[in-house]
């Protein structure tokens, strides 16, 4: 509050008809509270003959011939009173103008040392500064009375030597209108320099959505400071790296408490939080790392199954389609048992059901269930990972009479193959597409004999046809045949000859059946290390030799192998065939 004051009342005394006697004198309270009456006192009995207040009429009340008053309330500020009066001797006061001040505001005060201040000097200068002139009615330091000095009734000072410790200063004062102030403050004298080192930066600050709607979970690492006072939490709608100048959102006084759930937030809005530590001296590091999150309301309910199938008796198939419909998008897993009351979790269930485009209808075809009562178990999980606490269980009955089997088994013969074979003993290998009660084989249309796959059959030289027949459990017969050739005779070789030029030659011969062509040649009959060949099976053979040396004698033999693998060599009865290249 500001200091309030007024001009001292001006006295305008006029003596009439009696120059020996003084006119009456007036005293007026210069400071008045708004709700109080203005008191007017004379030094002798008088009669007030005229009065104006702020240049207007005023009602004045007579308490006794020497005391009068004007009732309030009055507006705050300066006011003017003009008054005329006459004493018993006829001495007059005429139009005496006076001023007074209305003040209803209590003074304010600042004190040094400030409240809770730590002073490092035992000689303390105590200073009181008021907003307006006051009179101090009480000043105590603890139980000790104090006496302050002042030059303007607004500033009061006192220097005092004190021991280390805590002190309480009590001040009571009032301004000239009687408005009072009572103040109590404390300070501590400690000659040890105060701690000004801030605690280390708080790490591990993490804000995350709880999913409960309007909530964010905030955690942080513990402070390492030993003289811990509190954690301070700061909040903003965007990330920040300094908390300086920000308002404290919340405080946590337990050092071991390193988490807080902040509620009452708006879903989808961005919130950023940072945490600082404050030590016992009030030091705080404002450099922070903020963490941001957006609260949301997550789905916490597991899906439910509204429809399940099959139920009752299934008579048209032994491979029923398992079907469920869920109340939301989900993934469902399934198992079946002939025992009720199985407790399978979502993880334990073996088969995943297929989903439709809406991902709410789920199907699975279980093949070949035996006739009888079966129990289906289905558990589902939604897209928020909410899983049914226990599977949906229901029963159905398979009562299926399969139609008669009229389909013959399919027979596949894998050996012998439809090629030439060089031996009369042939392995017969075959398989059937279904279980059979009997299988047999027949050679070239003869009578069927019992057969097992992998057995050996005898074949004749030339073309052979083997037929396999199998009968399934319903009496249906399936057959398969393969025709192959048995050739046990090697081709004969005749007409071996050669023609030559400078460094090339052609070797020709004839075979009794189609066969391939091989020529083995070299510069000595005992060392035929070079080879020329043609894999095409023919009866007239012509194999060129190239890269030969001039004027060199070459020796060679020929070899031909038929399709059955029978082969014959001709080396001219061991002496080899020969030719000499030109010089």
Beta strands, then each sheet from edge to edge (+ up, - down):
strand 1: 26-28
strand 2: 31-32
strand 3: 38-42
strand 4: 46-53
strand 5: 56-57
strand 6: 61-64
strand 7: 67-70
strand 8: 77-87
strand 9: 92-102
strand 10: 109-112
strand 11: 117-119
strand 12: 123-130
strand 13: 134-141
strand 14: 144-145
strand 15: 149-150
strand 16: 155-161
strand 17: 165-175
strand 18: 180-189
strand 19: 206-209
strand 20: 216-219
strand 21: 228-236
strand 22: 250-252
strand 23: 259-262
strand 24: 270-279
strand 25: 291-294
strand 26: 305-309
strand 27: 312-314
strand 28: 321-326
strand 29: 330-337
strand 30: 351-352
strand 31: 354-355
strand 32: 361-365
strand 33: 372-382
strand 34: 392-398
strand 35: 411-415
strand 36: 420-421
strand 37: 425-432
strand 38: 436-443
strand 39: 449-450
strand 40: 455-458
strand 41: 462-472
strand 42: 477-486
strand 43: 493-500
strand 44: 505-522
strand 45: 530-545
strand 46: 553-561
strand 47: 567-570
strand 48: 577-580
sheet 1: 1+ 3- 7+ 6-
sheet 2: 2+ 9+ 8- 4+ 5-
sheet 3: 10+ 12- 16+ 15-
sheet 4: 11+ 18+ 17- 13+ 14-
sheet 5: 19+ 20- 23+
sheet 6: 22+ 21- 24+ 25-
sheet 7: 26+ 28- 32+ 31-
sheet 8: 27+ 34+ 33- 29+ 30-
sheet 9: 35+ 37- 40+
sheet 10: 36+ 42+ 41- 38+ 39-
sheet 11: 43+ 44- 45+
sheet 12: 43+ 44- 46+ 47-
sheet 13: 43+ 44- 46+ 48-
end
